[in-house]
Amino acid sequence: MATSSFAAGAYAAIQNVGGVRGPQGLQAPQGAGAGNFSSLLSSAIDSVGETGRKADQQALSVAAGKANVVDVVTAVAESETALQTLVAVRDRMISAYEEIMRMQI
């Protein structure tokens, strides 16, 4: 069950990403799109976590003999795709932040 403990660690890491807060005293801008973007990002992180939990449940069901292996492979592939998408979005956000920080005022 090494995969299960690895998956559990990945899900915990994803959940912690959503809980990250900025330094004390600093607040996110409250502009027109600020709330929409943060809620979109939060729901995407929750969705990835839920997809991972579903894949883990399918794997446990197969181990108990209650599910089909094809369902597990599908759930794991969906989970992997969701996680790769989240990582790609994170990388793009970091890249955009770095570009903004390089701009001269």
C-alpha positions, 0 to 999 in steps of 0.5 A, a space after each residue: 500500500 505504498 501508493 496509498 500513503 503516497 496518494 494520502 500525502 499528495 492529497 494533504 499537500 493539495 489541501 494545504 495549498 488551498 489554506 496558504 495565506 499571505 503575511 499578517 496584515 496584508 489582504 488580497 485586493 478586493 477589486 472586481 475580479 479578485 473574489 471570483 479568481 480566488 473562489 475559482 482557484 479554491 474550487 479547482 483545488 478542492 476538485 483536485 483533492 476530491 478526484 484524488 480521494 475518488 481514485 483512492 476509494 476505487 483502489 480500496 474497493 478493488 483491493 476488497 474485490 468490490 470494484 472493477 480494475 478498469 474503474 480504478 485505472 480510469 479514476 487514477 488517470 483522471 486524478 493524475 490529469 487533474 493534478 498535472 493541470 493544477 501544477 501547470 496552472 501554478 507554474 503559470 501563476 508563478 511565472 506571471 508573478 515573477 514577470 510582474 515583479 520585474 516590471 519597472 514602476 
